[in-house]
Amino acid sequence: MGTDDIVVGLDIGSGKVCTVIGELGENDQIEIIGISTAPSLGIRKGV
């Protein structure tokens, strides 16, 4: 596995932050190797 074989999705919302981590496998299919969510304190004035 090289460094180009890992893909990450990140969703930063006002209520929670979600991540998904996958590994690029055969036939360019993605195997999910990690999922996580965490509460967020929210975003105010774009920050």
PyMOL Python script that loads the backbone (N, CA, C, O; Angstrom):
from pymol import cmd

cmd.read_pdbstr("""\
ATOM      1  N   MET A   1       0.841  -1.184   0.000  1.00  0.00           N
ATOM      2  CA  MET A   1       0.000   0.000   0.000  1.00  0.00           C
ATOM      3  C   MET A   1       0.881   1.241   0.000  1.00  0.00           C
ATOM      4  O   MET A   1       1.730   1.411   0.875  1.00  0.00           O
ATOM      5  N   GLY A   2       0.672   2.103  -0.986  1.00  0.00           N
ATOM      6  CA  GLY A   2       1.396   3.359  -1.055  1.00  0.00           C
ATOM      7  C   GLY A   2       0.581   4.486  -0.451  1.00  0.00           C
ATOM      8  O   GLY A   2      -0.547   4.276  -0.006  1.00  0.00           O
ATOM      9  N   THR A   3       1.148   5.671  -0.437  1.00  0.00           N
ATOM     10  CA  THR A   3       0.444   6.801   0.169  1.00  0.00           C
ATOM     11  C   THR A   3      -0.760   7.244  -0.651  1.00  0.00           C
ATOM     12  O   THR A   3      -1.639   7.922  -0.120  1.00  0.00           O
ATOM     13  N   ASP A   4      -0.826   6.881  -1.929  1.00  0.00           N
ATOM     14  CA  ASP A   4      -1.948   7.276  -2.778  1.00  0.00           C
ATOM     15  C   ASP A   4      -3.142   6.347  -2.632  1.00  0.00           C
ATOM     16  O   ASP A   4      -4.151   6.553  -3.305  1.00  0.00           O
ATOM     17  N   ASP A   5      -3.067   5.344  -1.787  1.00  0.00           N
ATOM     18  CA  ASP A   5      -4.123   4.349  -1.674  1.00  0.00           C
ATOM     19  C   ASP A   5      -5.150   4.673  -0.597  1.00  0.00           C
ATOM     20  O   ASP A   5      -6.082   3.893  -0.403  1.00  0.00           O
ATOM     21  N   ILE A   6      -5.017   5.782   0.105  1.00  0.00           N
ATOM     22  CA  ILE A   6      -5.935   6.153   1.179  1.00  0.00           C
ATOM     23  C   ILE A   6      -6.747   7.372   0.730  1.00  0.00           C
ATOM     24  O   ILE A   6      -6.195   8.340   0.208  1.00  0.00           O
ATOM     25  N   VAL A   7      -8.073   7.307   0.942  1.00  0.00           N
ATOM     26  CA  VAL A   7      -8.948   8.439   0.650  1.00  0.00           C
ATOM     27  C   VAL A   7      -9.724   8.786   1.917  1.00  0.00           C
ATOM     28  O   VAL A   7     -10.051   7.906   2.713  1.00  0.00           O
ATOM     29  N   VAL A   8     -10.015  10.075   2.096  1.00  0.00           N
ATOM     30  CA  VAL A   8     -10.699  10.547   3.298  1.00  0.00           C
ATOM     31  C   VAL A   8     -11.824  11.492   2.896  1.00  0.00           C
ATOM     32  O   VAL A   8     -11.655  12.348   2.027  1.00  0.00           O
ATOM     33  N   GLY A   9     -12.981  11.320   3.546  1.00  0.00           N
ATOM     34  CA  GLY A   9     -14.088  12.258   3.384  1.00  0.00           C
ATOM     35  C   GLY A   9     -14.317  12.958   4.708  1.00  0.00           C
ATOM     36  O   GLY A   9     -14.274  12.326   5.764  1.00  0.00           O
ATOM     37  N   LEU A  10     -14.560  14.257   4.658  1.00  0.00           N
ATOM     38  CA  LEU A  10     -14.742  15.052   5.868  1.00  0.00           C
ATOM     39  C   LEU A  10     -15.953  15.958   5.683  1.00  0.00           C
ATOM     40  O   LEU A  10     -16.035  16.695   4.700  1.00  0.00           O
ATOM     41  N   ASP A  11     -16.885  15.905   6.618  1.00  0.00           N
ATOM     42  CA  ASP A  11     -18.082  16.749   6.594  1.00  0.00           C
ATOM     43  C   ASP A  11     -18.106  17.569   7.876  1.00  0.00           C
ATOM     44  O   ASP A  11     -18.355  17.038   8.959  1.00  0.00           O
ATOM     45  N   ILE A  12     -17.847  18.861   7.746  1.00  0.00           N
ATOM     46  CA  ILE A  12     -17.834  19.749   8.903  1.00  0.00           C
ATOM     47  C   ILE A  12     -19.158  20.497   8.925  1.00  0.00           C
ATOM     48  O   ILE A  12     -19.411  21.364   8.089  1.00  0.00           O
ATOM     49  N   GLY A  13     -19.986  20.154   9.879  1.00  0.00           N
ATOM     50  CA  GLY A  13     -21.291  20.787   9.997  1.00  0.00           C
ATOM     51  C   GLY A  13     -21.392  21.626  11.250  1.00  0.00           C
ATOM     52  O   GLY A  13     -20.470  21.667  12.064  1.00  0.00           O
ATOM     53  N   SER A  14     -22.527  22.296  11.396  1.00  0.00           N
ATOM     54  CA  SER A  14     -22.702  23.148  12.568  1.00  0.00           C
ATOM     55  C   SER A  14     -23.018  22.344  13.821  1.00  0.00           C
ATOM     56  O   SER A  14     -22.842  22.845  14.932  1.00  0.00           O
ATOM     57  N   GLY A  15     -23.485  21.095  13.663  1.00  0.00           N
ATOM     58  CA  GLY A  15     -23.827  20.267  14.811  1.00  0.00           C
ATOM     59  C   GLY A  15     -22.878  19.126  15.079  1.00  0.00           C
ATOM     60  O   GLY A  15     -22.741  18.686  16.220  1.00  0.00           O
ATOM     61  N   LYS A  16     -22.206  18.631  14.023  1.00  0.00           N
ATOM     62  CA  LYS A  16     -21.265  17.524  14.201  1.00  0.00           C
ATOM     63  C   LYS A  16     -20.254  17.499  13.062  1.00  0.00           C
ATOM     64  O   LYS A  16     -20.467  18.096  12.007  1.00  0.00           O
ATOM     65  N   VAL A  17     -19.158  16.799  13.297  1.00  0.00           N
ATOM     66  CA  VAL A  17     -18.119  16.580  12.298  1.00  0.00           C
ATOM     67  C   VAL A  17     -18.075  15.085  12.022  1.00  0.00           C
ATOM     68  O   VAL A  17     -17.975  14.281  12.949  1.00  0.00           O
ATOM     69  N   CYS A  18     -18.150  14.709  10.741  1.00  0.00           N
ATOM     70  CA  CYS A  18     -18.136  13.297  10.350  1.00  0.00           C
ATOM     71  C   CYS A  18     -16.939  13.035   9.444  1.00  0.00           C
ATOM     72  O   CYS A  18     -16.600  13.858   8.594  1.00  0.00           O
ATOM     73  N   THR A  19     -16.304  11.879   9.636  1.00  0.00           N
ATOM     74  CA  THR A  19     -15.203  11.477   8.772  1.00  0.00           C
ATOM     75  C   THR A  19     -15.401  10.040   8.328  1.00  0.00           C
ATOM     76  O   THR A  19     -15.999   9.231   9.039  1.00  0.00           O
ATOM     77  N   VAL A  20     -14.895   9.733   7.148  1.00  0.00           N
ATOM     78  CA  VAL A  20     -14.855   8.361   6.649  1.00  0.00           C
ATOM     79  C   VAL A  20     -13.493   8.180   5.983  1.00  0.00           C
ATOM     80  O   VAL A  20     -13.032   9.054   5.248  1.00  0.00           O
ATOM     81  N   ILE A  21     -12.856   7.043   6.245  1.00  0.00           N
ATOM     82  CA  ILE A  21     -11.539   6.741   5.695  1.00  0.00           C
ATOM     83  C   ILE A  21     -11.652   5.454   4.908  1.00  0.00           C
ATOM     84  O   ILE A  21     -12.216   4.469   5.384  1.00  0.00           O
ATOM     85  N   GLY A  22     -11.112   5.466   3.703  1.00  0.00           N
ATOM     86  CA  GLY A  22     -11.171   4.286   2.864  1.00  0.00           C
ATOM     87  C   GLY A  22      -9.834   3.986   2.221  1.00  0.00           C
ATOM     88  O   GLY A  22      -8.950   4.839   2.131  1.00  0.00           O
ATOM     89  N   GLU A  23      -9.715   2.751   1.779  1.00  0.00           N
ATOM     90  CA  GLU A  23      -8.509   2.291   1.099  1.00  0.00           C
ATOM     91  C   GLU A  23      -8.896   1.884  -0.312  1.00  0.00           C
ATOM     92  O   GLU A  23      -9.850   1.131  -0.506  1.00  0.00           O
ATOM     93  N   LEU A  24      -8.156   2.379  -1.296  1.00  0.00           N
ATOM     94  CA  LEU A  24      -8.421   2.062  -2.686  1.00  0.00           C
ATOM     95  C   LEU A  24      -7.946   0.649  -2.971  1.00  0.00           C
ATOM     96  O   LEU A  24      -6.765   0.336  -2.822  1.00  0.00           O
ATOM     97  N   GLY A  25      -8.884  -0.204  -3.387  1.00  0.00           N
ATOM     98  CA  GLY A  25      -8.562  -1.604  -3.620  1.00  0.00           C
ATOM     99  C   GLY A  25      -8.552  -1.945  -5.094  1.00  0.00           C
ATOM    100  O   GLY A  25      -8.371  -1.088  -5.959  1.00  0.00           O
ATOM    101  N   GLU A  26      -8.750  -3.224  -5.351  1.00  0.00           N
ATOM    102  CA  GLU A  26      -8.770  -3.708  -6.725  1.00  0.00           C
ATOM    103  C   GLU A  26      -9.943  -3.104  -7.481  1.00  0.00           C
ATOM    104  O   GLU A  26     -10.989  -2.818  -6.899  1.00  0.00           O
ATOM    105  N   ASN A  27      -9.762  -2.912  -8.783  1.00  0.00           N
ATOM    106  CA  ASN A  27     -10.789  -2.343  -9.658  1.00  0.00           C
ATOM    107  C   ASN A  27     -11.258  -0.971  -9.186  1.00  0.00           C
ATOM    108  O   ASN A  27     -12.399  -0.581  -9.435  1.00  0.00           O
ATOM    109  N   ASP A  28     -10.377  -0.239  -8.505  1.00  0.00           N
ATOM    110  CA  ASP A  28     -10.667   1.112  -8.008  1.00  0.00           C
ATOM    111  C   ASP A  28     -11.876   1.175  -7.081  1.00  0.00           C
ATOM    112  O   ASP A  28     -12.540   2.209  -7.007  1.00  0.00           O
ATOM    113  N   GLN A  29     -12.170   0.089  -6.377  1.00  0.00           N
ATOM    114  CA  GLN A  29     -13.231   0.098  -5.379  1.00  0.00           C
ATOM    115  C   GLN A  29     -12.646   0.568  -4.051  1.00  0.00           C
ATOM    116  O   GLN A  29     -11.477   0.321  -3.754  1.00  0.00           O
ATOM    117  N   ILE A  30     -13.471   1.247  -3.258  1.00  0.00           N
ATOM    118  CA  ILE A  30     -13.018   1.766  -1.973  1.00  0.00           C
ATOM    119  C   ILE A  30     -13.531   0.875  -0.854  1.00  0.00           C
ATOM    120  O   ILE A  30     -14.732   0.627  -0.746  1.00  0.00           O
ATOM    121  N   GLU A  31     -12.610   0.395  -0.021  1.00  0.00           N
ATOM    122  CA  GLU A  31     -12.963  -0.391   1.161  1.00  0.00           C
ATOM    123  C   GLU A  31     -12.921   0.545   2.366  1.00  0.00           C
ATOM    124  O   GLU A  31     -11.882   1.134   2.664  1.00  0.00           O
ATOM    125  N   ILE A  32     -14.047   0.681   3.052  1.00  0.00           N
ATOM    126  CA  ILE A  32     -14.132   1.566   4.213  1.00  0.00           C
ATOM    127  C   ILE A  32     -13.358   0.936   5.369  1.00  0.00           C
ATOM    128  O   ILE A  32     -13.610  -0.209   5.745  1.00  0.00           O
ATOM    129  N   ILE A  33     -12.409   1.699   5.932  1.00  0.00           N
ATOM    130  CA  ILE A  33     -11.609   1.183   7.045  1.00  0.00           C
ATOM    131  C   ILE A  33     -11.827   1.977   8.329  1.00  0.00           C
ATOM    132  O   ILE A  33     -11.315   1.598   9.383  1.00  0.00           O
ATOM    133  N   GLY A  34     -12.587   3.083   8.254  1.00  0.00           N
ATOM    134  CA  GLY A  34     -12.864   3.841   9.466  1.00  0.00           C
ATOM    135  C   GLY A  34     -13.964   4.863   9.266  1.00  0.00           C
ATOM    136  O   GLY A  34     -14.044   5.513   8.224  1.00  0.00           O
ATOM    137  N   ILE A  35     -14.812   4.997  10.275  1.00  0.00           N
ATOM    138  CA  ILE A  35     -15.892   5.989  10.276  1.00  0.00           C
ATOM    139  C   ILE A  35     -15.945   6.600  11.672  1.00  0.00           C
ATOM    140  O   ILE A  35     -15.792   5.896  12.670  1.00  0.00           O
ATOM    141  N   SER A  36     -16.163   7.912  11.738  1.00  0.00           N
ATOM    142  CA  SER A  36     -16.230   8.562  13.042  1.00  0.00           C
ATOM    143  C   SER A  36     -17.124   9.795  12.974  1.00  0.00           C
ATOM    144  O   SER A  36     -17.218  10.450  11.936  1.00  0.00           O
ATOM    145  N   THR A  37     -17.774  10.099  14.085  1.00  0.00           N
ATOM    146  CA  THR A  37     -18.510  11.355  14.234  1.00  0.00           C
ATOM    147  C   THR A  37     -18.167  11.947  15.595  1.00  0.00           C
ATOM    148  O   THR A  37     -17.866  11.228  16.548  1.00  0.00           O
ATOM    149  N   ALA A  38     -18.219  13.259  15.663  1.00  0.00           N
ATOM    150  CA  ALA A  38     -17.968  13.956  16.925  1.00  0.00           C
ATOM    151  C   ALA A  38     -18.844  15.195  16.968  1.00  0.00           C
ATOM    152  O   ALA A  38     -19.043  15.848  15.944  1.00  0.00           O
ATOM    153  N   PRO A  39     -19.369  15.526  18.136  1.00  0.00           N
ATOM    154  CA  PRO A  39     -20.192  16.731  18.230  1.00  0.00           C
ATOM    155  C   PRO A  39     -19.361  17.988  17.974  1.00  0.00           C
ATOM    156  O   PRO A  39     -18.165  18.036  18.259  1.00  0.00           O
ATOM    157  N   SER A  40     -20.028  18.995  17.433  1.00  0.00           N
ATOM    158  CA  SER A  40     -19.383  20.275  17.161  1.00  0.00           C
ATOM    159  C   SER A  40     -20.066  21.353  17.988  1.00  0.00           C
ATOM    160  O   SER A  40     -21.268  21.279  18.241  1.00  0.00           O
ATOM    161  N   LEU A  41     -19.321  22.330  18.397  1.00  0.00           N
ATOM    162  CA  LEU A  41     -19.903  23.445  19.140  1.00  0.00           C
ATOM    163  C   LEU A  41     -20.558  24.458  18.208  1.00  0.00           C
ATOM    164  O   LEU A  41     -21.130  25.452  18.654  1.00  0.00           O
ATOM    165  N   GLY A  42     -20.466  24.190  16.910  1.00  0.00           N
ATOM    166  CA  GLY A  42     -21.108  25.067  15.942  1.00  0.00           C
ATOM    167  C   GLY A  42     -20.143  26.044  15.305  1.00  0.00           C
ATOM    168  O   GLY A  42     -18.995  26.193  15.722  1.00  0.00           O
ATOM    169  N   ILE A  43     -20.652  26.700  14.282  1.00  0.00           N
ATOM    170  CA  ILE A  43     -19.864  27.689  13.555  1.00  0.00           C
ATOM    171  C   ILE A  43     -20.570  29.028  13.706  1.00  0.00           C
ATOM    172  O   ILE A  43     -21.777  29.135  13.490  1.00  0.00           O
ATOM    173  N   ARG A  44     -19.816  30.031  14.074  1.00  0.00           N
ATOM    174  CA  ARG A  44     -20.379  31.372  14.217  1.00  0.00           C
ATOM    175  C   ARG A  44     -19.582  32.339  13.363  1.00  0.00           C
ATOM    176  O   ARG A  44     -18.355  32.384  13.444  1.00  0.00           O
ATOM    177  N   LYS A  45     -20.268  33.100  12.558  1.00  0.00           N
ATOM    178  CA  LYS A  45     -19.651  34.099  11.675  1.00  0.00           C
ATOM    179  C   LYS A  45     -18.595  33.473  10.775  1.00  0.00           C
ATOM    180  O   LYS A  45     -17.562  34.086  10.504  1.00  0.00           O
ATOM    181  N   GLY A  46     -18.855  32.240  10.306  1.00  0.00           N
ATOM    182  CA  GLY A  46     -17.947  31.570   9.380  1.00  0.00           C
ATOM    183  C   GLY A  46     -16.712  30.971  10.011  1.00  0.00           C
ATOM    184  O   GLY A  46     -15.850  30.459   9.297  1.00  0.00           O
ATOM    185  N   VAL A  47     -16.598  31.018  11.331  1.00  0.00           N
ATOM    186  CA  VAL A  47     -15.409  30.484  12.006  1.00  0.00           C
ATOM    187  C   VAL A  47     -15.805  29.398  12.972  1.00  0.00           C
ATOM    188  O   VAL A  47     -14.946  28.822  13.639  1.00  0.00           O
TER     189      VAL A  47
END
""", "prot")
cmd.dss("prot")
cmd.show_as("cartoon", "prot")
cmd.util.cbc("prot")
cmd.orient("prot")
